[in-house]
């Protein structure tokens, strides 16, 4: 399902226009991104938790040349599904 299909289905279920629903989804996602950029954790009840974590630097080895490389630290977005959601897919 792509963004257009998702927005159309959501607007049908909510009874809003597609434009209003698209604006709502865009606003929601931009607010989520802003919160994650500020380092906040986002928990959606029944869905899961989004969090930005820092991965520390590490040493990686190229298997063909055996050359050791230092991989710098970086920030990664993590998602942990809720137990309710996990149970639905068992």
Secondary structure, DSSP 8 states (H G I E B T S, - for coil): --HHHHHHHHHHHHT--HHHHHHHHHHHHHHHHHHHHTT--EEETTTEEEEEEEE--EEEE-TTT--EEEE--EEEEEEEE-HHHHHHT-
